[in-house]
Amino acid sequence: MGLKERRAVKDYQDNQYPAQQKQIEEAAGFAVEVSVDWDTIATDGMSHLYAEAWPDVYFKPLIAALASISADDMGKEALEEALKKVEITTSDSVSSAHKWAAFEGGVLKLDHKPTTNINDVSARTQSLTTLLENSL
């Protein structure tokens, strides 16, 4: 990761991520540990897309799915009981909304190319919501 990408990551961490972390916790109804592998999602040569792409690829679908699951007390309780951590990363091999999420051992892993299929927010949201509904 070059200087341009490191600067863009730092700017994102300082100016956008804190609000997203707060939205994640509000949507879930409890404090959720979120681990972002900034080194893998910071694609070389794509720093100009981070501010737009990362929310749409990772955070908006996560927030919407958590809000959907925790819409009632049963969902909130099931989510708080089962979800221990969210890991956001990219193996650079997943760009499909239907394959981007896995939930095992209390860890929700979101793995998606950070600047591919950016606008598929609703498909990623639906896929993640379905995964969580079936896993809780």
Secondary structure, DSSP 8 states (H G I E B T S, - for coil): --HHHHHHHHHHHHHTHHHHHHHHHHHHTS--EEEE-HHHHS-TT-GGGHHHHHIIIIIHHHHHHHHHHTTSHHHHHHHHHH--EEEEE--S----TTTSEEEETTEEEEE--TTSSTT-HHHHHHHHHHHHHHH-
